[in-house]
Amino acid sequence: MTVKLNLIVNDTVIRTDYFVEGFVDHVVSGMIDQVQTDITRVCNRIRRMLEFHGLDEGLPAGNWSPAGYTHLREKLSQMQISDSLQFSFRVMFRELENLHPTPEGACPATEETRQ
């Protein structure tokens, strides 16, 4: 038996693959690890960019929740910073938005298929 595995992000199927049933857990685990690594990378990029441009004053240290990044996004949109810097932040926040699971969860959906 094979399993059809769809990677779904924001209601869009990004990728579809077929795997032998026992291999699926390994594949899903690897995909989740990759997405988490990407989330960490984008979050770090946002934080370093804030520090580089001196915009980190008054911001909490340590790990932030997704809500913390949403609050920061709103705060940055109201700040008087250059258009190019606003654009850069918008791109990074859009990437972060696409990587974070939706409230329903963006974990890969599986369907058993017989072939």
NORQUI-V545900 format. One record per residue. N is the residue number from 1. RES is the residue in one letter. OMEGA is omega in whole degrees, 0 to 359 (none if undefined). NEAR is the number of other C-alpha atoms within 8 Angstrom. Layout:
# NORQUI-V545900
n;res;omega;near
N;RES;OMEGA;NEAR
N;RES;OMEGA;NEAR
This chain:
# NORQUI-V545900
n;res;omega;near
1;M;176;7
2;T;180;11
3;V;176;14
4;K;183;12
5;L;177;13
6;N;171;12
7;L;185;12
8;I;176;13
9;V;181;13
10;N;177;8
11;D;178;5
12;T;177;6
13;V;181;9
14;I;185;8
15;R;175;7
16;T;178;9
17;D;177;7
18;Y;183;8
19;F;171;10
20;V;190;9
21;E;183;8
22;G;184;5
23;F;187;8
24;V;181;11
25;D;179;7
26;H;181;7
27;V;180;8
28;V;179;9
29;S;179;8
30;G;179;8
31;M;179;8
32;I;177;9
33;D;180;8
34;Q;180;8
35;V;179;9
36;Q;177;8
37;T;178;8
38;D;178;9
39;I;179;11
40;T;180;8
41;R;181;8
42;V;178;11
43;C;178;9
44;N;179;8
45;R;178;8
46;I;181;10
47;R;180;9
48;R;179;8
49;M;176;8
50;L;180;10
51;E;182;9
52;F;183;7
53;H;177;6
54;G;182;7
55;L;185;7
56;D;182;8
57;E;179;5
58;G;179;4
59;L;182;5
60;P;176;4
61;A;177;4
62;G;182;4
63;N;177;4
64;W;175;7
65;S;174;6
66;P;178;6
67;A;177;7
68;G;178;8
69;Y;176;9
70;T;178;8
71;H;179;8
72;L;179;8
73;R;178;10
74;E;180;8
75;K;180;8
76;L;181;8
77;S;180;7
78;Q;181;6
79;M;176;6
80;Q;176;4
81;I;185;6
82;S;179;6
83;D;181;6
84;S;178;6
85;L;175;8
86;Q;180;11
87;F;180;8
88;S;178;8
89;F;179;10
90;R;179;8
91;V;181;8
92;M;178;10
93;F;176;9
94;R;178;8
95;E;179;9
96;L;178;11
97;E;180;7
98;N;181;9
99;L;182;10
100;H;178;8
101;P;173;11
102;T;179;8
103;P;178;4
104;E;181;5
105;G;179;6
106;A;178;11
107;C;181;9
108;P;177;9
109;A;180;8
110;T;174;8
111;E;177;7
112;E;177;7
113;T;178;8
114;R;179;6
115;Q;none;4
